[in-house]
Amino acid sequence: MFSTGTIVKVLIPNVVNTGYDYRLTGPADIGQFVRVSVMRRPYIGVIFGFGDSGLPPDKIKNVSEIYPQKLSDNDLLWIQKMSNWTLMTPGAVLRLIINVPDAFLPPKIEQLYNFNFDADTKMTENRQMVMDAYSSNDNTAMTINDLRNISHVSISVINTMIKRGILTCAQTRPVEMDEFNFTYHDTGCVTLNAEQSVAADAVAASLGHGGFSVHLLDGITGSGKTQVYFDSVLRAYNAGKSVLLMMPEIALTAQFMTRFKNRFGAPPVVWHSNLTSARRREIWRGVLNKKIRIIVGTRSALFLPWQDLGLIVIDEEHDTSYKQEDMGNYHARDMAILRAKIAGFPVVLASATPSAETLHNVEIGKYKILKLKSRFGGAQLPKISTIDLREHRPTDYMLPGDDTPQHGNLSPVLCDAITDTLNSNQQVMLFINRRGFAPITQCRKCGWVAMCPDCSVGMTYHKRIGKLLCHMCGRTMALPQKCPQCDNAVSQFGAGLERIQQEVNIRFPNAKTALVSSDTIPTRQTLERLVGDMENGKIDIVIGTQILAKGHHFPNLTLVGVVDADMGLFGTDFRAPEHTFQQLFQVAGRAGRGELPGRVLLQTYQPTNPVFAAICACDRDSFMSADLAARRVAKMPPFGQLIALIVEANNEQKLKQFCDELSARAPTLNGGKILGPIAAQIYQIRNWYRMRFLISGDERANLQPVVSHWLSGIRTPPNIRIKIDVNPQNFM
């Protein structure tokens, strides 16, 4: 405990911060939250230790306020170790934790609005999105800013709804929420089978013994992994511990919430990106005060101010969305395991297609494996086969009133399977992981291509909005009627899901179709309505991107068709085969989850590719063993280490000059090398130019201190940004 007047180091949530010295105005302990000011700007910080700046006492400011709440010593150690590993500053890590800056303030006085569900008005798409914002937040009153952030509509839409009485004034101060005071118990609605019981008992033993351990819950799709880790969640909760159940955003479905409520008698407290500021504040406070002890959330839930955390479950542990690339580069799965190791409690990783890194850790004995080999309830795995597009070429089709043949994307074999499925009153899913109508707009005569002016990528034509859209920066442009260079007609090439829907509507005119992508499903409530329509048989054919790949259970869905299975195979990323296998195997797992048998058809020009052979044989282990063997030879992760250095500038010449300076001062590595600089594959994003270095080393190389020392000796100009990515997942 520090006494009044002690000079302490205070860590503030700022990307460049490693701690500033302040004088205490009362007794306080290490880890305690305090209010301070930097350049007259207020911050909530954390006492990190004794002051060490050496400034004269009269130059050191007082802390403004000392709060009773604190982070534990384990949390402070986690911040430091995460900083050392990711090369983020400790302040940048703290910013992930103190991500609700007004959590220590009284609620602001703001006008809140209720949705008038009795209003007699036409529900446009924008108004529906506003209503969805209320539905996803239990119809609590919201501020205008909340509505804009969650529904993504303009202020004019909201103002019009206020004028017309669709939105009505509520209280003028956010009310402290108490609806999170849930208590959970086992309702007894689920009986685990023998295989599940063995897995649940193994985790229970680790919980009972205490200490750190990692269990891989390795179960095929539909094997009931959820109910197994629910058992672990309840055991940890009943022991008085807090529990984090971490999931990818797209897996946070109403179906999952219903399963949780049915098992535990109350709904989960959910943490995700679309919460109102008031709800974020109350959940953050609730976790800090241990009033909330179970959270189901996305990767950022790891950084809530947990008290006595006793279990972390990471569902779909292989999912790439656990890798954060905006506010610092870190992998939430790895940082969760680090947090558990420091605090000494178990972690459960669940997946039907575990990552190569996780399988390697099982192989060397660092993680324990729990296998579920059969589908829950007796459902059978779908039959998976390929369609060789070299032999079964899609035929052209005609649009009504248009004599120009349209290039088809659905082979006769897939079309016949769709017809048989529809005739049996069963449902079809068509998967293509490409948004929009066509990825390329080009002039056939001179070769001009529609490129984004701000990014070095082509613009995708979205027929639904009638515009070209850049998928990097979001810029839109009108579709040119003629080529701007030679005045000839332009054409669209390639297929997105909108083009597939057009073809489906022509070939199967009586089928009811629906599109599922981030463009057509703007809110979680929109997705839940679509899920309800699928369950109620209102949709015959659903066409979607990876949003459909996981977390959904449609008993009457018996056919899955992958339109372009080759799409992810030939990228620059050494993980491309692994990611393609994971994605397609997860998609295949949507078929035949009920009583009816399922069938999966993969359209490909590479039917003998090992990825497809493994998927068709449901032989993940042999495929991953071969993939790991190739990585071992190449010394790629997990048998080597990589750190990417991405240097960005808004001036091309200054970028090249700075990279030359970096290259000239690059250190010599023992057991490693520094490659680059080279232009990034996507060289320009939002008018910032990008160069890349890649630092590689063997499995035991300690690269972080070398990179840190290298960069510390070079002054970074204000118009230059350096991003450090340890073990990168993205090589663009």
C-alpha positions in Angstrom: 0.0 0.0 0.0 1.4 3.4 -1.0 0.9 6.3 1.5 -0.3 9.8 0.8 2.3 11.9 -1.0 4.1 8.9 -2.6 5.3 9.4 -6.1 3.8 6.6 -8.2 3.9 5.6 -11.9 0.4 5.7 -13.4 -0.2 3.8 -16.6 -2.8 5.5 -18.8 -4.7 4.0 -21.7 -2.7 5.5 -24.6 -0.9 3.9 -27.4 2.5 5.6 -26.7 2.3 5.4 -22.9 4.6 3.4 -20.6 3.7 5.4 -17.5 3.8 8.9 -16.0 4.6 10.0 -12.4 2.0 11.4 -10.1 1.7 12.2 -6.4 -0.9 10.4 -4.4 -3.5 12.5 -2.5 -4.4 9.5 -0.3 -3.4 6.0 0.4 -3.6 3.6 -2.6 -2.4 0.2 -3.7 -0.7 -1.0 -6.9 -3.3 -1.7 -9.6 -5.8 0.8 -8.2 -7.7 3.0 -10.6 -7.0 6.8 -10.4 -8.0 9.8 -12.3 -5.2 11.9 -13.7 -4.6 14.6 -16.4 -2.1 14.6 -19.3 -1.9 17.9 -21.2 -5.1 19.0 -19.5 -6.9 16.0 -20.8 -8.5 13.7 -18.2 -7.7 9.9 -18.1 -8.5 7.0 -15.9 -5.2 5.2 -15.2 -3.8 2.4 -13.1 -1.1 2.6 -10.5 1.7 0.5 -12.0 4.5 0.9 -9.4 6.8 3.5 -7.8 7.6 6.7 -9.8 10.9 6.6 -11.7 10.9 9.7 -13.9 13.5 11.6 -11.7 11.5 14.8 -12.1 11.8 17.5 -9.4 8.9 17.1 -6.9 7.4 20.5 -7.8 7.0 19.3 -11.4 4.9 16.3 -10.5 1.1 16.6 -10.6 -1.3 15.2 -8.1 -3.8 12.5 -9.0 -7.3 13.9 -9.3 -9.2 11.1 -7.7 -8.5 7.6 -6.3 -11.1 4.9 -6.9 -11.6 1.8 -4.6 -11.6 -0.6 -7.5 -8.4 -2.2 -8.8 -6.8 -4.6 -11.1 -5.1 -7.6 -9.5 -1.3 -8.3 -9.5 -2.0 -11.0 -12.1 -3.7 -8.5 -14.4 -0.8 -6.1 -14.2 1.6 -9.0 -15.0 -0.6 -10.0 -17.9 -0.5 -6.4 -19.2 3.3 -6.4 -19.1 3.7 -9.9 -20.6 1.2 -9.1 -23.4 3.1 -5.9 -24.1 6.4 -7.8 -24.3 5.0 -10.4 -26.7 2.9 -8.2 -29.0 5.3 -5.2 -28.8 2.3 -3.0 -28.0 3.1 -0.5 -25.2 1.6 -1.3 -21.8 -0.6 1.8 -22.3 -1.9 0.4 -25.5 -2.8 -2.9 -23.7 -4.5 -0.9 -20.9 -6.6 0.9 -23.5 -8.1 -2.4 -24.4 -9.2 -2.9 -20.8 -10.3 0.7 -20.1 -12.4 0.7 -23.2 -15.4 2.4 -21.5 -13.8 5.7 -20.4 -16.9 7.0 -18.7 -17.4 3.9 -16.5 -16.2 5.9 -13.5 -18.4 8.9 -14.2 -22.0 9.5 -13.3 -24.3 8.8 -16.3 -24.4 11.8 -18.7 -27.6 13.8 -18.9 -28.8 12.9 -22.4 -32.1 12.7 -24.1 -33.2 9.1 -24.6 -35.8 7.8 -27.0 -38.2 4.9 -27.0 -39.4 3.1 -30.1 -43.2 3.5 -30.6 -44.2 0.1 -31.8 -47.8 1.3 -32.0 -47.0 4.0 -34.5 -48.9 3.7 -37.8 -46.2 4.1 -40.3 -44.6 2.4 -43.3 -41.6 0.4 -42.2 -38.8 1.3 -44.7 -35.5 -0.6 -44.6 -33.8 2.2 -42.6 -36.7 2.3 -40.1 -36.5 -1.5 -39.8 -32.8 -1.1 -38.9 -33.6 1.3 -36.2 -36.3 -1.0 -34.8 -33.7 -3.8 -34.9 -31.3 -1.7 -32.8 -34.0 -1.6 -30.1 -34.8 -5.2 -30.3 -31.1 -6.2 -30.0 -30.9 -4.2 -26.8 -34.1 -5.4 -25.2 -36.0 -2.3 -26.2 -34.2 -0.1 -23.7 -34.3 3.7 -24.4 -31.4 5.0 -26.5 -29.7 8.2 -27.3 -29.4 9.5 -30.9 -25.7 8.6 -30.9 -26.5 5.1 -29.9 -29.0 4.7 -32.6 -26.6 6.0 -35.3 -23.8 3.7 -34.1 -25.9 0.6 -33.9 -28.4 0.9 -36.8 -26.0 2.7 -39.2 -28.6 5.1 -40.4 -28.2 8.9 -41.0 -29.2 11.5 -38.5 -31.9 12.7 -40.9 -33.7 9.3 -40.7 -33.7 9.5 -36.9 -34.9 13.1 -36.9 -37.8 12.2 -39.3 -38.8 9.3 -37.0 -38.8 11.7 -34.0 -41.0 14.2 -35.9 -43.5 11.5 -36.9 -43.7 10.0 -33.4 -42.0 6.7 -34.3 -39.4 7.6 -31.7 -40.7 9.2 -28.5 -38.9 11.0 -25.7 -38.1 9.0 -22.6 -36.0 9.9 -19.5 -33.2 12.4 -19.8 -30.7 10.4 -17.8 -29.6 6.8 -18.4 -31.0 4.5 -15.7 -28.6 2.2 -13.9 -29.5 -1.2 -15.2 -30.1 -4.1 -12.9 -31.4 -6.6 -15.4 -28.0 -8.4 -15.3 -28.6 -9.8 -11.8 -29.1 -13.4 -13.2 -28.5 -16.5 -11.2 -27.9 -19.7 -13.1 -28.6 -23.4 -12.4 -28.8 -26.6 -14.4 -32.4 -27.0 -15.6 -31.8 -30.7 -16.3 -33.0 -30.4 -19.9 -29.9 -32.0 -21.3 -28.4 -35.4 -20.6 -24.9 -35.9 -21.9 -24.1 -39.0 -23.8 -21.2 -41.3 -22.8 -18.7 -39.5 -25.0 -19.7 -36.1 -23.8 -19.7 -37.2 -20.2 -16.1 -38.3 -20.5 -15.0 -35.0 -21.9 -17.0 -33.0 -19.3 -15.6 -35.0 -16.5 -12.0 -34.4 -17.7 -12.5 -30.6 -17.6 -14.3 -30.9 -14.2 -11.2 -32.7 -12.8 -9.0 -29.8 -13.9 -11.4 -27.3 -12.3 -11.4 -29.3 -9.1 -7.6 -29.7 -8.9 -7.1 -26.0 -9.8 -4.1 -24.7 -11.7 -3.5 -23.9 -15.4 -4.4 -26.4 -18.2 -5.6 -26.2 -21.7 -8.2 -28.7 -23.1 -8.9 -29.0 -26.8 -12.6 -30.1 -27.2 -12.2 -31.6 -30.6 -15.6 -32.6 -32.0 -17.1 -33.0 -35.4 -19.8 -30.5 -36.4 -23.0 -31.3 -34.6 -21.3 -33.5 -31.9 -22.6 -31.4 -29.0 -19.5 -29.5 -28.0 -21.6 -26.7 -26.7 -23.4 -28.8 -24.1 -20.0 -30.2 -22.9 -18.5 -26.8 -22.3 -21.8 -25.6 -20.8 -21.1 -28.3 -18.1 -17.7 -26.7 -17.4 -19.2 -23.2 -17.3 -21.8 -24.2 -14.7 -19.2 -26.0 -12.5 -16.9 -23.0 -12.5 -19.8 -20.7 -11.7 -21.0 -22.8 -8.9 -17.5 -22.7 -7.4 -17.8 -18.9 -7.2 -15.6 -18.2 -10.2 -16.2 -15.8 -13.1 -16.5 -17.3 -16.5 -15.8 -16.0 -20.0 -17.3 -17.8 -23.0 -15.6 -16.3 -26.1 -17.1 -16.7 -29.6 -16.7 -15.2 -33.0 -19.3 -12.4 -33.6 -21.1 -14.3 -36.3 -21.6 -17.3 -33.9 -23.6 -15.1 -31.4 -26.9 -16.2 -32.6 -30.4 -16.4 -31.1 -30.2 -20.2 -31.4 -27.2 -20.1 -29.1 -28.8 -17.7 -26.7 -31.8 -20.0 -26.5 -29.7 -23.1 -25.8 -27.9 -21.1 -23.0 -31.2 -20.0 -21.4 -32.7 -23.5 -21.7 -29.6 -25.1 -20.0 -29.1 -22.4 -17.3 -32.6 -21.0 -16.7 -31.6 -17.4 -17.6 -30.2 -15.6 -20.6 -26.4 -14.8 -20.8 -25.0 -11.3 -20.5 -23.6 -10.6 -24.0 -20.7 -8.4 -24.9 -20.3 -7.4 -28.6 -19.7 -4.4 -30.8 -23.3 -3.3 -31.2 -24.1 -2.5 -27.5 -25.3 1.0 -26.5 -22.8 3.1 -24.5 -25.0 2.8 -21.4 -25.1 -0.9 -21.7 -21.4 -1.2 -22.2 -20.9 1.0 -19.1 -23.1 -1.1 -16.9 -21.7 -4.4 -18.1 -18.1 -3.1 -17.5 -19.1 -2.0 -14.0 -20.9 -5.2 -13.3 -17.9 -7.3 -14.2 -15.6 -5.0 -12.2 -17.8 -5.3 -9.1 -18.4 -9.1 -9.7 -22.1 -8.6 -10.1 -21.8 -10.2 -13.5 -19.9 -13.5 -13.4 -20.7 -15.1 -16.8 -20.2 -13.2 -20.1 -20.7 -14.5 -23.6 -18.7 -12.2 -25.8 -16.4 -11.5 -28.7 -12.7 -11.1 -28.4 -12.8 -7.8 -26.7 -14.7 -9.4 -23.7 -11.2 -10.8 -22.7 -10.3 -7.3 -21.7 -13.2 -6.7 -19.3 -12.0 -6.0 -15.7 -12.5 -9.6 -14.6 -12.6 -10.4 -10.9 -11.6 -14.0 -9.9 -11.8 -15.3 -13.4 -11.8 -19.1 -13.2 -12.5 -20.4 -16.7 -12.2 -19.3 -20.3 -14.0 -21.2 -23.1 -13.0 -20.3 -26.6 -15.5 -21.6 -29.1 -14.4 -22.0 -32.8 -10.8 -21.4 -31.5 -9.5 -21.6 -35.1 -11.6 -18.6 -36.3 -9.5 -15.8 -37.8 -11.7 -13.2 -36.2 -9.9 -13.7 -32.9 -6.9 -11.9 -34.5 -7.2 -8.2 -33.9 -5.6 -5.9 -36.4 -7.0 -2.4 -35.7 -6.3 -1.3 -32.1 -3.0 -3.1 -31.9 -2.2 -6.6 -33.2 -2.9 -9.5 -30.9 -4.5 -12.9 -31.0 -7.3 -13.1 -28.5 -7.0 -16.9 -28.2 -3.3 -16.7 -27.3 -3.7 -13.8 -25.0 -6.5 -15.7 -23.2 -4.2 -18.6 -22.7 -1.5 -16.3 -21.4 -4.0 -14.7 -18.9 -5.1 -18.2 -17.7 -1.5 -19.3 -17.3 -0.6 -16.3 -15.1 -3.7 -16.6 -13.0 -3.7 -20.4 -12.8 -7.0 -21.6 -14.2 -8.2 -23.9 -17.1 -9.0 -23.0 -20.7 -11.2 -25.0 -23.0 -10.7 -24.6 -26.8 -13.6 -26.0 -28.9 -13.5 -26.6 -32.6 -14.4 -29.1 -35.3 -11.3 -27.9 -37.3 -8.7 -26.9 -34.8 -5.8 -24.6 -35.9 -2.5 -26.0 -36.8 -0.9 -24.2 -33.8 -3.4 -25.9 -31.4 -2.9 -29.4 -32.9 0.8 -28.9 -32.6 0.5 -28.1 -28.9 -1.6 -31.2 -28.5 1.1 -33.2 -30.3 3.9 -32.0 -28.0 1.8 -32.5 -24.9 1.2 -28.9 -23.9 -2.6 -29.2 -24.4 -4.9 -32.1 -23.5 -7.4 -33.4 -26.2 -11.0 -34.5 -25.6 -12.6 -36.1 -28.7 -16.2 -36.2 -29.8 -16.5 -38.5 -32.8 -20.2 -38.8 -33.4 -23.1 -36.4 -34.0 -25.4 -35.7 -31.1 -28.8 -37.3 -31.4 -27.8 -39.9 -34.0 -27.6 -37.5 -36.9 -25.2 -38.7 -39.7 -22.4 -36.8 -41.3 -23.3 -35.5 -44.8 -21.9 -37.2 -47.9 -19.4 -34.9 -49.4 -18.2 -35.0 -53.0 -16.7 -32.8 -55.7 -18.0 -31.7 -59.0 -15.2 -31.4 -61.7 -16.0 -28.2 -63.5 -13.7 -29.3 -66.4 -16.2 -32.0 -67.2 -19.4 -30.5 -66.0 -19.2 -27.0 -67.2 -22.1 -24.6 -66.2 -24.4 -23.7 -69.1 -25.3 -20.2 -70.1 -28.7 -18.7 -69.2 -30.9 -15.9 -70.5 -32.4 -13.0 -68.6 -36.0 -12.0 -69.5 -36.1 -9.5 -72.3 -32.3 -9.8 -72.9 -30.8 -11.7 -75.8 -27.3 -11.6 -74.4 -26.3 -15.0 -72.9 -25.2 -14.9 -69.3 -22.3 -17.0 -68.1 -23.6 -19.7 -65.7 -21.9 -20.6 -62.4 -24.0 -23.6 -61.4 -23.0 -26.9 -63.0 -25.7 -29.3 -64.3 -24.9 -31.7 -61.5 -25.5 -29.1 -58.9 -28.6 -27.9 -60.6 -30.0 -31.5 -60.7 -29.2 -31.9 -57.0 -31.0 -28.6 -56.2 -34.1 -29.7 -58.2 -34.2 -33.1 -56.3 -33.9 -31.3 -52.9 -36.6 -28.8 -53.7 -38.9 -31.6 -55.0 -38.5 -33.3 -51.6 -39.5 -30.1 -49.8 -36.1 -29.7 -48.3 -33.8 -26.7 -48.2 -30.6 -25.7 -50.0 -27.6 -23.6 -49.0 -25.3 -22.2 -51.7 -22.0 -20.9 -50.4 -19.8 -18.3 -52.1 -17.5 -16.2 -50.0 -17.7 -13.1 -52.2 -19.9 -10.1 -51.7 -21.7 -8.1 -54.4 -22.5 -9.0 -58.0 -19.2 -9.0 -59.8 -15.6 -8.3 -58.5 -14.3 -6.9 -61.8 -15.7 -4.2 -64.0 -13.6 -4.0 -67.2 -13.6 -2.7 -70.7 -13.3 -5.6 -73.2 -11.5 -3.4 -75.8 -8.8 -1.4 -73.9 -8.6 -3.4 -70.7 -9.5 -0.5 -68.3 -10.5 -1.7 -64.9 -12.6 0.2 -62.3 -10.1 0.7 -59.4 -10.7 2.6 -56.2 -9.0 6.0 -56.3 -7.9 5.7 -52.7 -6.9 2.0 -52.6 -4.9 -0.2 -54.9 -7.8 -2.7 -55.3 -10.6 -3.1 -57.9 -14.1 -2.0 -57.0 -16.9 -4.6 -56.8 -20.2 -4.0 -58.5 -23.1 -4.3 -56.1 -26.3 -4.6 -58.2 -28.5 -4.2 -55.1 -27.4 -0.6 -54.6 -26.5 -0.1 -58.3 -22.9 1.1 -57.5 -19.3 0.2 -57.4 -18.0 -0.4 -53.9 -14.5 -0.6 -52.5 -14.3 -3.4 -50.0 -11.2 -1.8 -48.3 -12.3 1.7 -47.6 -16.1 1.6 -48.3 -16.0 4.2 -51.1 -18.8 4.1 -53.6 -18.9 5.2 -57.2 -21.6 5.2 -59.9 -21.2 2.3 -62.4 -19.9 4.0 -65.6 -22.1 3.5 -68.7 -19.0 3.6 -70.9 -15.3 3.1 -70.6 -13.7 6.4 -69.5 -10.7 5.7 -71.7 -12.1 4.5 -75.0 -15.8 5.2 -74.7 -16.7 1.5 -75.3 -19.1 -0.6 -73.2 -17.9 -2.0 -69.9 -18.7 -5.5 -68.6 -18.8 -7.3 -65.2 -16.6 -10.4 -64.7 -16.6 -12.9 -61.9 -19.4 -13.9 -59.6 -20.5 -12.7 -56.3 -23.5 -13.9 -54.3 -25.8 -11.4 -56.0 -25.0 -12.9 -59.4 -25.6 -16.4 -58.1 -29.0 -15.3 -56.8 -29.8 -13.9 -60.3 -28.9 -17.3 -61.8 -30.9 -19.2 -59.2 -34.0 -17.1 -59.8 -33.8 -17.9 -63.5 -33.1 -21.6 -63.1 -35.5 -22.1 -60.2 -38.2 -19.5 -60.6 -40.6 -21.0 -58.0 -38.0 -21.2 -55.3 -37.9 -18.6 -52.5 -34.4 -17.3 -52.1 -32.5 -15.1 -49.6 -29.1 -13.5 -49.6 -26.8 -13.5 -46.5 -23.8 -11.2 -46.3 -22.6 -8.2 -44.3 -24.3 -6.0 -47.0 -27.7 -7.7 -46.7 -27.7 -8.5 -43.0 -26.8 -5.2 -41.3 -27.9 -6.1 -37.8 -28.1 -9.2 -35.6 -31.9 -8.9 -35.6 -32.0 -9.1 -39.4 -30.1 -12.3 -39.3 -32.4 -13.7 -36.6 -35.4 -13.0 -38.8 -33.8 -14.9 -41.7 -32.9 -17.8 -39.4 -36.6 -17.8 -38.3 -37.7 -17.8 -41.9 -35.4 -20.8 -42.6 -36.7 -22.7 -39.6 -40.3 -22.0 -40.7 -39.8 -23.1 -44.3 -40.2 -19.6 -45.8 -36.9 -19.9 -47.6 -36.0 -22.7 -50.1 -32.5 -21.6 -51.1 -30.3 -19.4 -49.0 -27.2 -18.0 -50.7 -24.5 -16.6 -48.4 -21.0 -15.9 -47.4 -19.1 -17.1 -44.3 -21.8 -15.6 -42.1 -23.6 -19.0 -42.7 -20.5 -21.1 -42.0 -21.1 -21.6 -38.3 -23.5 -21.3 -35.4 -26.7 -22.2 -37.3 -28.8 -25.4 -37.1 -31.4 -25.9 -39.8 -33.0 -29.4 -39.5 -34.5 -29.3 -43.0 -31.3 -28.1 -44.8 -30.0 -31.2 -46.6 -28.0 -29.9 -49.5 -25.0 -27.5 -49.4 -23.4 -26.4 -52.7 -20.1 -24.6 -52.7 -20.1 -22.6 -55.9 -16.4 -21.8 -56.0 -14.4 -24.1 -53.8 -11.1 -23.1 -55.3 -11.4 -19.4 -54.2 -9.2 -19.5 -51.1 -6.6 -22.1 -52.3 -4.0 -20.1 -54.0 -3.4 -17.0 -51.9 0.0 -15.7 -50.8 -0.7 -16.9 -47.2 1.0 -20.2 -46.2 -2.1 -20.9 -44.2 -4.4 -20.9 -47.3 -4.9 -24.7 -47.4 -5.6 -24.8 -43.7 -8.1 -21.9 -43.8 -9.8 -23.3 -47.0 -10.2 -26.7 -45.3 -11.6 -25.1 -42.1 -14.1 -22.9 -43.9 -15.4 -25.5 -46.3 -15.6 -28.2 -43.6 -17.6 -25.8 -41.4 -19.9 -25.0 -44.3 -20.4 -28.7 -45.0 -21.4 -29.2 -41.4 -24.6 -27.2 -41.9 -26.1 -30.1 -44.0 -28.0 -33.0 -42.5 -28.1 -31.8 -38.9 -31.6 -33.1 -38.3 -33.2 -36.5 -39.0 -32.7 -36.2 -42.8 -29.3 -37.2 -44.4 -27.2 -34.4 -45.8 -25.3 -33.9 -49.0 -22.5 -31.5 -49.9 -21.2 -30.7 -53.4 -18.0 -28.8 -54.0 -17.6 -27.2 -57.5 -13.9 -27.1 -58.3 -11.4 -27.2 -61.2 -8.9 -29.0 -58.8 -10.9 -32.1 -57.7 -7.7 -34.0 -56.8 -6.4 -31.2 -54.5 -5.5 -32.7 -51.0 -7.8 -30.2 -49.4 -10.9 -31.6 -51.2 -9.7 -35.2 -50.8 -9.5 -34.7 -47.1 -12.9 -32.9 -46.9 -14.6 -35.6 -48.9 -13.1 -38.4 -46.8 -13.7 -36.4 -43.5 -10.0 -37.1 -42.9 -8.9 -33.9 -41.2 -6.1 -35.5 -39.2 -4.1 -36.8 -42.3 -4.5 -33.5 -44.0 -3.3 -31.5 -41.1 -0.4 -33.9 -40.4 0.8 -33.3 -44.0 0.3 -29.6 -43.7 2.3 -29.5 -40.5 5.0 -31.6 -42.0 5.4 -29.1 -44.9 5.6 -26.2 -42.4 8.2 -28.0 -40.4 10.4 -28.2 -43.5 9.8 -24.5 -44.3 10.2 -23.4 -40.6 6.8 -21.7 -40.8 4.7 -21.4 -37.6 4.2 -23.3 -35.4 7.8 -24.5 -36.2 9.1 -20.9 -36.6 8.3 -17.4 -35.7 7.3 -14.4 -37.9 6.9 -10.8 -37.1 5.6 -8.4 -39.8 6.5 -4.8 -39.8 4.0 -2.7 -41.9 5.2 0.8 -42.6 2.6 3.3 -43.8 2.8 6.9 -45.0 0.7 9.4 -46.9 3.7 10.3 -49.1 5.3 7.7 -51.3 8.7 9.3 -51.4 9.0 9.7 -47.6 7.8 6.2 -47.2 10.6 4.8 -49.3 13.2 7.0 -47.7 12.2 5.9 -44.2 12.1 2.2 -45.2 15.6 2.6 -46.7 16.8 4.1 -43.3 15.1 1.2 -41.5 16.8 -1.3 -43.8 20.2 0.3 -43.4 20.0 -0.1 -39.6 18.5 -3.6 -39.6 20.3 -5.8 -37.1 21.8 -9.2 -37.9 19.8 -12.1 -36.4 21.2 -15.3 -35.1 18.9 -18.1 -36.2 16.7 -15.6 -38.2 16.6 -13.0 -41.0 14.9 -9.8 -41.9 13.3 -9.7 -45.4 12.2 -6.5 -47.2 11.2 -3.9 -47.5 8.8 -4.7 -50.3 5.6 -3.1 -51.4 2.6 -4.6 -49.6 0.3 -6.7 -51.7 -2.3 -4.0 -51.3 0.0 -1.1 -51.7 -2.4 1.7 -51.0 -5.3 1.9 -48.6 -7.3 5.1 -47.9 -4.5 7.1 -49.6 -1.8 5.7 -47.3 1.0 3.8 -49.0 2.3 0.6 -47.4 5.7 -1.3 -47.3 6.4 -4.5 -45.4 9.3 -6.1 -43.6 9.1 -9.7 -42.5 11.3 -10.9 -39.6 11.6 -14.7 -39.4 13.3 -17.0 -36.9 13.3 -20.5 -35.7 11.0 -21.9 -33.1 13.1 -20.8 -30.2 14.2 -17.5 -31.5 13.5 -14.5 -29.3 12.6 -12.0 -31.9 10.7 -9.4 -29.9 13.7 -7.8 -28.1 15.6 -7.5 -31.3 12.8 -5.8 -33.1 12.1 -3.5 -30.1 15.8 -2.5 -30.0 15.9 -1.9 -33.7 12.9 0.4 -33.8 13.9 2.3 -30.6 17.0 3.6 -32.4 15.1 5.3 -35.1 12.9 8.4 -34.8 9.6 7.9 -36.6 8.3 11.1 -38.4 4.8 12.2 -37.6 3.5 11.2 -41.1 4.8 7.7 -40.8 3.0 4.8 -39.0 4.6 1.5 -38.0 2.4 -1.5 -37.2 4.0 -4.6 -35.6 2.2 -7.9 -36.1 3.6 -10.8 -34.2 2.7 -14.1 -35.9 0.7 -12.4 -38.6 -2.4 -14.0 -40.0 -2.8 -11.5 -42.8 -0.1 -11.0 -45.5 -1.8 -8.3 -47.5 
